[in-house]
Amino acid sequence: MRTKIATTALLASLTVAGVALAPAVSAAPQHTAVQAAPAAAPGFYVGGTWKLYQSNGPVVTMNVSQDSAGTLYGSASCCGNPGTIRSGRVDGTGIYFVIAWSNGALGRYTGTLGPDRRLSGYTFDINNPSSQANWNTSRAF
């Protein structure tokens, strides 16, 4: 009985002093830390040499390197005209790259990986937007 009275008196004095004790059930630690999601990996690999067929006739030979983040580097050639991949990226099922051609054209290529694992998309010359075409590959990635 003395223990019960002493415990009640202690709780009353702590409550009056502004300290409230939580019940033991809620004393378990709360885990609220949020883990960062891992960086998305590219969905497919386009490194190597392959051909891109444009609907307006040209066939572009691509020589591509791809890093683990999906960034593209490399060169291209078409119709005796060399080019350099200025920027490019693979992300999920999408691909994007810009080829700076030696004749001054800047070809912007966007596309997707189809169910058949082949690429297809749309291209236009950034400096002459009326010059545009669809494109595709025969190689599966």
DSSP file (Angstrom, degrees, kcal/mol; ACC not computed):
  #  RESIDUE AA STRUCTURE BP1 BP2  ACC     N-H-->O    O-->H-N    N-H-->O    O-->H-N    TCO  KAPPA ALPHA  PHI   PSI    X-CA   Y-CA   Z-CA
    1    1 A M     >        0   0    0      0, 0.0     4,-2.3     0, 0.0     5,-0.2   0.000 360.0 360.0 360.0 -43.8    0.0    0.0    0.0
    2    2 A R  H  >  +     0   0    0      1,-0.2     4,-2.5     2,-0.2     5,-0.2   0.891 360.0  52.4 -60.3 -37.2    2.8    2.4    0.9
    3    3 A T  H  > S+     0   0    0      1,-0.2     4,-2.5     2,-0.2    -1,-0.2   0.909 109.0  49.1 -64.2 -41.8    4.4    1.6   -2.6
    4    4 A K  H  > S+     0   0    0      2,-0.2     4,-2.2     1,-0.2    -1,-0.2   0.899 112.8  47.0 -65.4 -40.8    1.1    2.4   -4.3
    5    5 A I  H  X S+     0   0    0     -4,-2.3     4,-2.4     2,-0.2    -2,-0.2   0.905 112.8  49.5 -66.7 -41.7    0.8    5.7   -2.5
    6    6 A A  H  X S+     0   0    0     -4,-2.5     4,-2.2     2,-0.2    -2,-0.2   0.900 111.7  48.5 -65.4 -40.8    4.4    6.6   -3.2
    7    7 A T  H  X S+     0   0    0     -4,-2.5     4,-2.5     2,-0.2    -2,-0.2   0.911 112.3  48.6 -65.3 -42.9    4.0    5.8   -6.9
    8    8 A T  H  X S+     0   0    0     -4,-2.2     4,-2.3     1,-0.2    -2,-0.2   0.899 111.9  49.3 -63.9 -41.2    0.8    7.9   -7.1
    9    9 A A  H  X S+     0   0    0     -4,-2.4     4,-2.3     2,-0.2    -2,-0.2   0.894 111.2  49.8 -65.4 -40.2    2.5   10.8   -5.3
   10   10 A L  H  X S+     0   0    0     -4,-2.2     4,-2.3     2,-0.2    -2,-0.2   0.929 111.7  47.6 -64.5 -45.9    5.5   10.6   -7.7
   11   11 A L  H  X S+     0   0    0     -4,-2.5     4,-2.3     1,-0.2    -2,-0.2   0.900 112.1  50.6 -61.8 -41.2    3.3   10.6  -10.8
   12   12 A A  H  X S+     0   0    0     -4,-2.3     4,-2.2     1,-0.2    -1,-0.2   0.900 111.0  48.0 -64.7 -41.1    1.3   13.5   -9.4
   13   13 A S  H  X S+     0   0    0     -4,-2.3     4,-1.6     2,-0.2    -1,-0.2   0.879 112.2  49.1 -70.4 -35.8    4.4   15.6   -8.7
   14   14 A L  H  <>S+     0   0    0     -4,-2.3     5,-2.8     2,-0.2     4,-0.2   0.894 111.5  49.5 -67.8 -39.4    5.9   14.9  -12.2
   15   15 A T  H ><5S+     0   0    0     -4,-2.3     3,-1.3     1,-0.2    -2,-0.2   0.910 110.8  49.4 -65.9 -42.1    2.6   15.8  -13.9
   16   16 A V  H 3<5S+     0   0    0     -4,-2.2    -1,-0.2     1,-0.3    -2,-0.2   0.850 106.9  56.7 -63.8 -34.1    2.4   19.1  -11.9
   17   17 A A  T 3<5S-     0   0    0     -4,-1.6    -1,-0.3     2,-0.2    -2,-0.2   0.480 125.5-102.3 -78.0  -1.3    6.0   19.8  -12.9
   18   18 A G  T < 5S+     0   0    0     -3,-1.3     2,-0.6     1,-0.3    -3,-0.2   0.557  84.9 121.6  94.8   8.0    5.1   19.6  -16.5
   19   19 A V      < -     0   0    0     -5,-2.8     2,-0.5    -6,-0.2    -1,-0.3  -0.922  40.2-169.6-107.3 122.7    6.4   16.1  -17.2
   20   20 A A        -     0   0    0     -2,-0.6     2,-0.5    -3,-0.1    -9,-0.0  -0.927  13.8-141.0-111.0 135.2    4.0   13.5  -18.4
   21   21 A L        -     0   0    0     -2,-0.5     3,-0.1   -10,-0.1    -2,-0.0  -0.807  14.9-136.0 -95.8 132.1    4.9    9.9  -18.6
   22   22 A A        -     0   0    0     -2,-0.5     5,-0.1     1,-0.1    -1,-0.0  -0.560  32.3 -95.8 -81.9 149.6    3.7    7.9  -21.6
   23   23 A P    >   -     0   0    0      0, 0.0     3,-0.9     0, 0.0     4,-0.3  -0.267  35.7-111.3 -60.3 153.8    2.2    4.5  -21.0
   24   24 A A  G >  S+     0   0    0      1,-0.2     3,-1.2     2,-0.2     4,-0.2   0.784 113.0  66.7 -59.9 -29.5    4.7    1.6  -21.5
   25   25 A V  G >  S+     0   0    0      1,-0.3     3,-0.7     2,-0.2    -1,-0.2   0.883 105.5  41.1 -61.7 -39.3    2.9    0.5  -24.7
   26   26 A S  G <  S+     0   0    0     -3,-0.9    -1,-0.3     1,-0.2    -2,-0.2   0.363  91.3  89.4 -92.1   7.2    3.8    3.6  -26.6
   27   27 A A  G <   +     0   0    0     -3,-1.2    -1,-0.2    -4,-0.3    -2,-0.2   0.575  59.2 111.9 -79.2  -7.3    7.3    3.7  -25.2
   28   28 A A  S <  S-     0   0    0     -3,-0.7     2,-0.0    -4,-0.2    -3,-0.0  -0.393  82.6 -97.0 -64.7 142.9    8.5    1.5  -28.1
   29   29 A P        -     0   0    0      0, 0.0     2,-0.5     0, 0.0    -1,-0.1  -0.329  32.8-133.4 -64.5 140.9   10.8    3.5  -30.5
   30   30 A Q        -     0   0    0     -3,-0.1     2,-0.8    -4,-0.1    -4,-0.0  -0.832  10.4-149.1 -94.7 128.9    9.2    4.9  -33.6
   31   31 A H        +     0   0    0     -2,-0.5     0, 0.0     1,-0.1     0, 0.0  -0.865  35.2 150.4-101.3 105.4   11.1    4.4  -36.9
   32   32 A T        +     0   0    0     -2,-0.8    -1,-0.1     2,-0.1     2,-0.1   0.308  24.0 129.6-116.7   6.8   10.4    7.3  -39.1
   33   33 A A        -     0   0    0      1,-0.1     2,-0.5     0, 0.0    -2,-0.0  -0.417  48.4-145.5 -66.0 135.8   13.6    7.4  -41.1
   34   34 A V        -     0   0    0     -2,-0.1     2,-0.4     0, 0.0    -1,-0.1  -0.903   8.9-141.6-104.6 125.6   12.9    7.5  -44.9
   35   35 A Q        -     0   0    0     -2,-0.5     2,-0.2     1,-0.1     0, 0.0  -0.689  21.0-116.6 -87.7 138.5   15.4    5.6  -47.1
   36   36 A A        -     0   0    0     -2,-0.4     3,-0.1     1,-0.1    -1,-0.1  -0.490  31.3-113.4 -71.3 139.6   16.4    7.2  -50.3
   37   37 A A        -     0   0    0     -2,-0.2     3,-0.1     1,-0.1    -1,-0.1  -0.476  36.8-104.6 -70.3 143.3   15.4    5.2  -53.4
   38   38 A P        -     0   0    0      0, 0.0    -1,-0.1     0, 0.0     3,-0.1  -0.337  46.2 -88.5 -66.0 152.9   18.3    3.9  -55.4
   39   39 A A        -     0   0    0      1,-0.1     2,-0.2    -3,-0.1    -3,-0.0  -0.345  49.2-104.8 -62.2 139.7   19.1    5.7  -58.6
   40   40 A A        -     0   0    0     -3,-0.1    -1,-0.1     1,-0.1     3,-0.1  -0.465  32.9-138.5 -69.0 133.2   17.2    4.3  -61.6
   41   41 A A        -     0   0    0     -2,-0.2    51,-0.5     1,-0.1    28,-0.1  -0.604  31.3 -91.2 -87.7 152.3   19.3    2.2  -63.8
   42   42 A P        -     0   0    0      0, 0.0    49,-0.1     0, 0.0    -1,-0.1  -0.342  31.5-133.6 -60.8 146.2   19.0    2.4  -67.6
   43   43 A G  S    S+     0   0    0     49,-0.4     2,-0.3    51,-0.2    50,-0.1   0.646  79.1   7.4 -79.8 -14.9   16.5    0.0  -68.9
   44   44 A F  S    S-     0   0    0     26,-0.0     2,-0.5    48,-0.0    -1,-0.1  -0.974  71.2-114.0-160.0 167.6   18.6   -1.3  -71.8
   45   45 A Y        +     0   0    0     96,-0.7    21,-0.0    -2,-0.3    -2,-0.0  -0.938  23.0 173.7-117.0 126.8   22.0   -1.1  -73.3
   46   46 A V        +     0   0    0     -2,-0.5    18,-0.3     2,-0.0    -1,-0.1   0.233  34.1 134.5-114.2  11.5   22.7    0.5  -76.7
   47   47 A G        +     0   0    0     16,-0.1     2,-0.2    19,-0.1    18,-0.2  -0.277  45.9  44.8 -62.5 147.6   26.5    0.3  -76.7
   48   48 A G  E    S-A   64   0A   0     16,-3.3    16,-2.9     2,-0.1     2,-0.5  -0.704  97.2 -46.4 118.1-169.7   28.2   -0.9  -79.8
   49   49 A T  E     +A   63   0A   0     14,-0.2     2,-0.3    -2,-0.2    14,-0.2  -0.898  65.0 147.9-106.6 128.9   27.9   -0.2  -83.6
   50   50 A W  E     -A   62   0A   0     12,-2.1    12,-3.7    -2,-0.5     2,-0.4  -0.963  39.5-110.6-153.5 166.4   24.4   -0.3  -85.1
   51   51 A K  E     -A   61   0A   0     -2,-0.3    87,-0.5    10,-0.2     2,-0.5  -0.824  15.0-158.1-110.0 143.9   22.4    1.3  -87.9
   52   52 A L  E     -A   60   0A   0      8,-2.9     8,-3.0    -2,-0.4     2,-0.6  -0.984  12.6-150.5-119.4 124.2   19.5    3.7  -87.6
   53   53 A Y  E     -AB  59 136A   0     83,-3.2    83,-1.6    -2,-0.5     2,-0.3  -0.866   8.0-154.5-103.9 119.3   17.1    3.9  -90.6
   54   54 A Q  E >   - B   0 135A   0      4,-2.5     3,-1.7    -2,-0.6    81,-0.2  -0.699  19.5-130.8 -93.5 144.3   15.4    7.2  -91.3
   55   55 A S  T 3  S+     0   0    0     79,-3.0    80,-0.1    -2,-0.3    -1,-0.1   0.689 106.3  61.3 -66.7 -18.8   12.0    7.4  -93.1
   56   56 A N  T 3  S-     0   0    0     78,-0.3    -1,-0.3     2,-0.1    79,-0.1   0.284 125.0 -94.8 -92.5  10.9   13.4   10.1  -95.4
   57   57 A G  S <  S+     0   0    0     -3,-1.7    -2,-0.1     1,-0.3    -3,-0.1  -0.267  82.2 119.4 116.1 -47.9   16.1    7.8  -96.7
   58   58 A P        -     0   0    0      0, 0.0    -4,-2.5     0, 0.0     2,-0.5  -0.191  46.3-150.7 -60.6 145.6   19.4    8.2  -94.8
   59   59 A V  E     -A   53   0A   0     -6,-0.2     2,-0.5    -8,-0.0    20,-0.4  -0.982  13.2-155.1-114.8 120.1   20.9    5.3  -93.0
   60   60 A V  E     -A   52   0A   0     -8,-3.0    -8,-2.9    -2,-0.5     2,-0.6  -0.836   4.8-148.0-100.8 127.1   23.0    6.4  -89.9
   61   61 A T  E     -AC  51  77A   0     16,-2.8    16,-1.8    -2,-0.5     2,-0.4  -0.860  19.0-159.1 -93.6 121.5   25.8    4.2  -88.6
   62   62 A M  E     -AC  50  76A   0    -12,-3.7   -12,-2.1    -2,-0.6     2,-0.5  -0.825  17.4-171.1-104.2 137.9   26.0    4.7  -84.8
   63   63 A N  E     +AC  49  75A   0     12,-2.8    12,-2.2    -2,-0.4     2,-0.4  -0.899  28.4 179.1-125.3  98.8   29.1    3.9  -82.7
   64   64 A V  E     -AC  48  74A   0    -16,-2.9   -16,-3.3    -2,-0.5     2,-0.4  -0.816  26.2-168.2-117.4 140.0   27.9    4.3  -79.2
   65   65 A S  E     - C   0  73A   0      8,-2.8     8,-2.5    -2,-0.4     2,-0.4  -0.948  13.5-165.3-115.1 144.7   29.3    3.9  -75.6
   66   66 A Q  E     - C   0  72A   0     -2,-0.4     6,-0.2     6,-0.2     2,-0.1  -0.997   6.7-147.9-133.1 129.2   27.0    3.9  -72.7
   67   67 A D    >   -     0   0    0      4,-2.1     3,-1.8    -2,-0.4   -20,-0.1  -0.328  38.5 -93.0 -88.3 178.0   28.0    4.3  -69.0
   68   68 A S  T 3  S+     0   0    0      1,-0.3    -1,-0.1     2,-0.1    -2,-0.0   0.682 124.7  56.8 -67.1 -18.2   26.2    2.8  -66.0
   69   69 A A  T 3  S-     0   0    0    -28,-0.1    -1,-0.3     2,-0.1    21,-0.1   0.520 120.6-106.2 -88.0  -6.1   24.0    5.8  -65.5
   70   70 A G    <   +     0   0    0     -3,-1.8    20,-2.1     1,-0.3     2,-0.2   0.479  68.7 148.7  95.8   2.8   22.7    5.5  -69.1
   71   71 A T  B     -D   89   0A   0     18,-0.2    -4,-2.1     1,-0.0     2,-0.3  -0.518  37.4-140.0 -74.1 138.0   24.7    8.5  -70.5
   72   72 A L  E     +C   66   0A   0     16,-1.9     2,-0.3    -6,-0.2    -6,-0.2  -0.787  24.7 170.0-105.2 143.3   25.6    8.1  -74.2
   73   73 A Y  E     +C   65   0A   0     -8,-2.5    -8,-2.8    -2,-0.3     2,-0.3  -0.932  28.5  74.3-138.1 159.4   28.8    9.0  -75.9
   74   74 A G  E     -C   64   0A   0     11,-0.4    11,-2.4    -2,-0.3     2,-0.3  -0.939  61.4 -69.9 141.5-156.6   30.2    8.3  -79.4
   75   75 A S  E     -CE  63  84A   0    -12,-2.2   -12,-2.8    -2,-0.3     2,-0.3  -0.842  24.5-159.7-138.1 169.8   30.0    9.1  -83.0
   76   76 A A  E     -CE  62  83A   0      7,-2.2     7,-2.7    -2,-0.3     2,-0.3  -0.965   2.8-160.9-146.3 159.1   27.8    8.7  -86.1
   77   77 A S  E     +CE  61  82A   0    -16,-1.8   -16,-2.8    -2,-0.3     2,-0.3  -0.995  12.8 166.9-145.1 145.4   28.2    8.8  -89.8
   78   78 A C  E >   - E   0  81A   0      3,-1.8     3,-2.0    -2,-0.3   -18,-0.1  -0.916  68.1  -9.8-158.2 127.3   25.8    9.2  -92.6
   79   79 A C  T 3  S-     0   0    0    -20,-0.4   -19,-0.1    -2,-0.3    -2,-0.0   0.835 128.2 -52.0  57.5  36.1   26.1    9.9  -96.3
   80   80 A G  T 3  S+     0   0    0      1,-0.2    -1,-0.3     0, 0.0    -3,-0.0   0.592 114.9 119.4  76.4  11.1   29.9   10.7  -95.9
   81   81 A N  E <   -E   78   0A   0     -3,-2.0    -3,-1.8    21,-0.0    -1,-0.2  -0.935  52.9-150.0-114.1 112.2   29.1   13.1  -93.1
   82   82 A P  E     -E   77   0A   0      0, 0.0    20,-2.5     0, 0.0     2,-0.3  -0.446  17.8-178.2 -79.2 155.7   30.7   12.4  -89.7
   83   83 A G  E     -EF  76 101A   0     -7,-2.7    -7,-2.2    18,-0.2     2,-0.4  -0.960  19.3-135.9-147.4 165.1   29.0   13.4  -86.5
   84   84 A T  E     -EF  75 100A   0     16,-1.8    16,-2.9    -2,-0.3     2,-0.8  -0.974  26.5-116.9-125.1 137.1   29.5   13.4  -82.7
   85   85 A I  E     - F   0  99A   0    -11,-2.4   -11,-0.4    -2,-0.4    14,-0.2  -0.644  32.1-176.7 -71.8 110.8   27.0   12.5  -80.0
   86   86 A R  E     -     0   0A   0     12,-2.6     2,-0.3    -2,-0.8    -1,-0.2   0.886  67.1  -8.0 -79.1 -41.8   26.8   15.8  -78.2
   87   87 A S  E    S+ F   0  98A   0     11,-1.0    11,-2.7    -3,-0.1    -1,-0.3  -0.983  72.8 156.1-151.8 151.8   24.4   14.6  -75.5
   88   88 A G  E     - F   0  97A   0     -2,-0.3   -16,-1.9     9,-0.3     2,-0.3  -0.952  11.8-174.7-175.2 156.0   22.4   11.5  -75.0
   89   89 A R  E     -DF  71  96A   0      7,-3.1     7,-2.2    -2,-0.3     2,-0.4  -0.988  17.6-148.4-159.7 144.9   20.7    9.3  -72.4
   90   90 A V  E     + F   0  95A   0    -20,-2.1     2,-0.3    -2,-0.3     5,-0.2  -0.974  26.9 169.5-111.7 132.0   18.9    6.0  -72.0
   91   91 A D  E >   - F   0  94A   0      3,-2.4     3,-2.6    -2,-0.4     2,-0.5  -0.922  59.2 -43.9-148.2 116.6   16.2    6.0  -69.3
   92   92 A G  T 3  S-     0   0    0    -51,-0.5   -49,-0.4    -2,-0.3    20,-0.0  -0.498 125.0 -24.5  64.7-116.9   13.6    3.3  -68.7
   93   93 A T  T 3  S+     0   0    0     -2,-0.5    20,-2.7   -50,-0.1    -1,-0.3   0.232 121.3  96.2-108.7  11.7   12.4    2.4  -72.2
   94   94 A G  E <   -FG  91 112A   0     -3,-2.6    -3,-2.4    18,-0.2     2,-0.3  -0.709  50.2-167.1-105.4 154.8   13.3    5.8  -73.7
   95   95 A I  E     +FG  90 111A   0     16,-2.4    16,-2.4    -2,-0.3     2,-0.3  -0.994   7.2 176.1-136.9 144.1   16.3    7.1  -75.6
   96   96 A Y  E     +FG  89 110A   0     -7,-2.2    -7,-3.1    -2,-0.3     2,-0.3  -0.989   9.5 153.9-146.1 135.1   17.4   10.6  -76.4
   97   97 A F  E     -FG  88 109A   0     12,-2.3    12,-3.2    -2,-0.3     2,-0.4  -0.981  28.7-143.8-158.9 156.3   20.5   11.9  -78.2
   98   98 A V  E     -FG  87 108A   0    -11,-2.7   -12,-2.6    -2,-0.3   -11,-1.0  -0.987  13.9-156.6-121.1 128.7   21.7   14.9  -80.2
   99   99 A I  E     -FG  85 107A   0      8,-2.7     8,-2.3    -2,-0.4     2,-0.9  -0.928   6.4-150.8-106.8 123.4   24.2   14.4  -83.1
  100  100 A A  E     -FG  84 106A   0    -16,-2.9   -16,-1.8    -2,-0.5     6,-0.2  -0.839  21.9-153.5 -90.4 107.5   26.3   17.4  -84.1
  101  101 A W  E >   -F   83   0A   0      4,-2.6     3,-1.9    -2,-0.9   -18,-0.2  -0.514  21.4-121.4 -83.9 150.8   27.0   16.7  -87.8
  102  102 A S  T 3  S+     0   0    0    -20,-2.5   -19,-0.1     1,-0.3    -1,-0.1   0.692 110.9  63.2 -65.8 -18.6   30.1   18.1  -89.5
  103  103 A N  T 3  S-     0   0    0    -21,-0.2    -1,-0.3     2,-0.1     3,-0.1   0.396 124.1 -99.9 -86.4   4.5   27.9   20.0  -92.0
  104  104 A G  S <  S+     0   0    0     -3,-1.9    -2,-0.1     1,-0.4    23,-0.1   0.241  80.5 132.7  99.4 -13.0   26.4   22.1  -89.2
  105  105 A A        -     0   0    0     -5,-0.1    -4,-2.6    21,-0.1     2,-0.5  -0.409  44.3-152.3 -70.5 149.0   23.1   20.2  -88.7
  106  106 A L  E     -G  100   0A   0     -6,-0.2    20,-3.3    -3,-0.1     2,-0.6  -0.906  11.4-159.1-122.8 100.2   22.1   19.2  -85.2
  107  107 A G  E     -GH  99 125A   0     -8,-2.3    -8,-2.7    -2,-0.5     2,-0.6  -0.701   1.4-160.7 -86.3 120.6   20.0   16.1  -85.3
  108  108 A R  E     -GH  98 124A   0     16,-3.0    16,-1.6    -2,-0.6     2,-0.5  -0.892  11.1-170.6-100.6 124.2   17.8   15.5  -82.2
  109  109 A Y  E     +GH  97 123A   0    -12,-3.2   -12,-2.3    -2,-0.6     2,-0.4  -0.958  10.0 173.6-119.4 127.8   16.6   11.9  -81.9
  110  110 A T  E     +GH  96 122A   0     12,-2.4    12,-2.4    -2,-0.5     2,-0.3  -0.982  17.3 140.1-128.0 145.1   14.0   10.7  -79.4
  111  111 A G  E     -GH  95 121A   0    -16,-2.4   -16,-2.4    -2,-0.4     2,-0.3  -0.967  34.8-121.7-166.6-178.9   12.6    7.2  -79.3
  112  112 A T  E     -GH  94 120A   0      8,-2.5     8,-1.6    -2,-0.3     2,-0.6  -0.939  26.5-111.3-136.9 158.3   11.5    4.2  -77.3
  113  113 A L  E     - H   0 119A   0    -20,-2.7     6,-0.2    -2,-0.3    27,-0.0  -0.819  40.2-146.7 -89.2 120.4   12.3    0.5  -76.9
  114  114 A G    >   -     0   0    0      4,-2.9     3,-2.3    -2,-0.6    -1,-0.0  -0.250  29.9 -96.1 -83.7 173.6    9.5   -1.5  -78.3
  115  115 A P  T 3  S+     0   0    0      0, 0.0    -1,-0.1     0, 0.0    -2,-0.0   0.759 127.1  58.3 -59.7 -24.8    8.2   -4.9  -77.2
  116  116 A D  T 3  S-     0   0    0      2,-0.2     3,-0.1     1,-0.0    -2,-0.0   0.366 118.5-115.1 -85.3   5.3   10.4   -6.5  -79.9
  117  117 A R  S <  S+     0   0    0     -3,-2.3    24,-3.8     1,-0.3     2,-0.3   0.643  77.0 126.0  68.8  18.3   13.4   -4.8  -78.3
  118  118 A R  E     - I   0 140A   0     22,-0.3    -4,-2.9    23,-0.1     2,-0.3  -0.777  58.7-122.0-103.1 152.7   14.0   -2.6  -81.3
  119  119 A L  E     +H  113   0A   0     20,-0.5    18,-2.1    -2,-0.3     2,-0.3  -0.677  33.6 165.9 -93.0 146.0   14.2    1.2  -81.2
  120  120 A S  E     +HI 112 136A   0     -8,-1.6    -8,-2.5    -2,-0.3     2,-0.3  -0.979  13.4 118.2-152.7 153.7   12.0    3.6  -83.0
  121  121 A G  E     -HI 111 135A   0     14,-2.5    14,-2.2    -2,-0.3     2,-0.3  -0.892  50.0 -65.2-177.9-151.5   11.3    7.3  -82.8
  122  122 A Y  E     -HI 110 134A   0    -12,-2.4   -12,-2.4    -2,-0.3     2,-0.3  -0.954  33.6-172.5-133.5 143.4   11.3   10.8  -84.3
  123  123 A T  E     +HI 109 133A   0     10,-3.0    10,-2.4    -2,-0.3     2,-0.3  -0.977   6.5 170.2-136.9 152.3   14.2   13.1  -85.4
  124  124 A F  E     -HI 108 132A   0    -16,-1.6   -16,-3.0    -2,-0.3     2,-0.6  -0.979  39.4-104.4-152.9 160.5   14.5   16.6  -86.6
  125  125 A D  E >   -HI 107 128A   0      6,-2.1     3,-0.9     3,-0.6     6,-0.3  -0.781  23.2-151.1 -86.6 118.3   17.3   19.1  -87.3
  126  126 A I  T 3  S+     0   0    0    -20,-3.3    -1,-0.2    -2,-0.6   -19,-0.1   0.845  99.0  47.7 -58.6 -34.9   17.4   21.6  -84.4
  127  127 A N  T 3  S+     0   0    0      1,-0.3    -1,-0.3   -21,-0.3   -20,-0.1   0.666 127.3  26.1 -80.7 -16.7   18.7   24.3  -86.8
  128  128 A N  E X  S- I   0 125A   0     -3,-0.9     3,-2.7   -22,-0.2    -3,-0.6  -0.601  70.8-176.8-145.1  76.2   16.1   23.5  -89.5
  129  129 A P  E 3  S+     0   0A   0      0, 0.0    -3,-0.1     0, 0.0    -1,-0.1   0.654  78.2  68.7 -57.9 -18.1   13.0   22.0  -87.7
  130  130 A S  E 3  S+     0   0A   0      1,-0.1     2,-1.0    -6,-0.1    -2,-0.0   0.703  82.0  83.9 -74.0 -15.8   11.2   21.4  -91.0
  131  131 A S  E <   +     0   0A   0     -3,-2.7    -6,-2.1    -6,-0.3     2,-0.3  -0.771  68.0 140.7 -86.1 102.7   13.8   18.7  -91.7
  132  132 A Q  E     + I   0 124A   0     -2,-1.0     2,-0.3    -8,-0.2    -8,-0.2  -0.946  23.0 167.2-145.4 160.2   12.3   15.7  -89.8
  133  133 A A  E     - I   0 123A   0    -10,-2.4   -10,-3.0    -2,-0.3     2,-0.3  -0.983  34.0-109.3-163.4 162.4   11.7   12.0  -90.1
  134  134 A N  E     - I   0 122A   0     -2,-0.3   -79,-3.0   -12,-0.2   -78,-0.3  -0.657  38.6-164.9 -90.1 159.3   10.8    8.9  -88.2
  135  135 A W  E     +BI  54 121A   0    -14,-2.2   -14,-2.5    -2,-0.3     2,-0.3  -0.967  13.6 173.7-144.4 160.5   13.5    6.4  -87.5
  136  136 A N  E     -BI  53 120A   0    -83,-1.6   -83,-3.2    -2,-0.3     2,-0.3  -0.972  21.4-129.8-156.9 167.8   14.0    2.7  -86.4
  137  137 A T  E     -     0   0A   0    -18,-2.1   -85,-0.1    -2,-0.3    -2,-0.0  -0.897   4.7-153.5-119.8 153.1   16.6    0.1  -85.9
  138  138 A S  E    S+     0   0A   0    -87,-0.5     2,-0.2    -2,-0.3    -1,-0.1   0.641  75.9  88.8 -94.3 -18.8   16.6   -3.5  -87.2
  139  139 A R  E    S-     0   0A   0    -88,-0.4   -20,-0.5   -20,-0.1     2,-0.3  -0.556  75.8-133.1 -78.4 140.8   18.8   -4.6  -84.3
  140  140 A A  E       I   0 118A   0     -2,-0.2   -22,-0.3   -22,-0.1   -23,-0.1  -0.753 360.0 360.0 -91.1 142.7   17.2   -5.7  -81.0
  141  141 A F              0   0    0    -24,-3.8   -96,-0.7    -2,-0.3   -23,-0.1   0.363 360.0 360.0-112.8 360.0   18.6   -4.3  -77.8
